[in-house]
């Protein structure tokens, strides 16, 4: 499976984050991620956004092991069994 920066990923704990940086440390893939914000437009649409102007050491960035990634963006299903990509119209604000 492929993951990309600025593309949401679902973690093993069920949360959805956005990788901002990828790196290898100790032979393992790590990511610095930020929280994904959801804004409901209607029952069939949401806006997803992240904080901008974040750097590698920003307080809003968390370190995640790559092995904790459960589903890439195109496989994330949200309410009503609809893909996140469909509900957000493939837009990240």
PALUM-159907 format. One record per residue (C-alpha): z, y, x; residue in three letters. Coordinates in steps of 0.001 Angstrom, whole numbers, plus 500000, padded with zeros to 6 digits. Layout:
N
ZYXALA ...
% end
This chain:
93
500000500000500000UNK 499271503518501148UNK 501509506547500823UNK 500574510114501624UNK 502373513388502226UNK 502688515538499108UNK 502095512507496883UNK 505046511197494811UNK 506516507791495562UNK 509020505740493564UNK 511953504366495538UNK 513799501073495136UNK 516660502951493411UNK 514246504221490727UNK 514119507839491876UNK 510833509613492539UNK 510480511760495662UNK 507677513453497585UNK 507194512586501273UNK 506744515708503378UNK 506729514119506841UNK 506243510573508169UNK 507401509367511589UNK 508333506204513479UNK 511861505849514849UNK 513262502654516281UNK 510016500902515405UNK 510441501645511677UNK 508610504033509379UNK 510741506903508105UNK 509900509758505772UNK 511453513150505203UNK 511239513648501439UNK 512086516231498811UNK 513117515854495197UNK 510428515939492535UNK 511081518353489649UNK 509843517443486161UNK 509012520001483466UNK 508121518652480030UNK 505096520315478406UNK 504700517873475517UNK 505286514203474784UNK 502098513382476665UNK 502205515949479501UNK 504591516967482268UNK 504482519430485139UNK 505725518082488438UNK 506701520412491244UNK 508472520576494578UNK 510088523358496557UNK 507673525007498954UNK 508188526461502424UNK 510243523460503480UNK 510415522511507128UNK 511464519260508797UNK 515138520304508924UNK 515447521988505498UNK 518612521170503576UNK 516450520072500613UNK 514788517338502701UNK 516246513808502869UNK 515453510957505235UNK 514211507729503622UNK 513212504451505242UNK 509639503467504468UNK 510861500045503366UNK 512656501778500465UNK 509309502795498943UNK 508692500712495819UNK 505536502158494242UNK 502908504635495421UNK 501888507511493161UNK 499019505686491428UNK 501410502894490325UNK 504327505004489026UNK 504879504468485319UNK 507048506917483390UNK 508107507121479760UNK 506011505449477090UNK 504452503174479749UNK 502098505928480846UNK 501212506488484489UNK 502735509585486079UNK 499257510581487316UNK 498059510696483704UNK 501072512614482385UNK 500866515279485104UNK 497056515454485075UNK 497087514712488834UNK 498577518155489551UNK 501531518918491808UNK 502815522497491454UNK 
% end
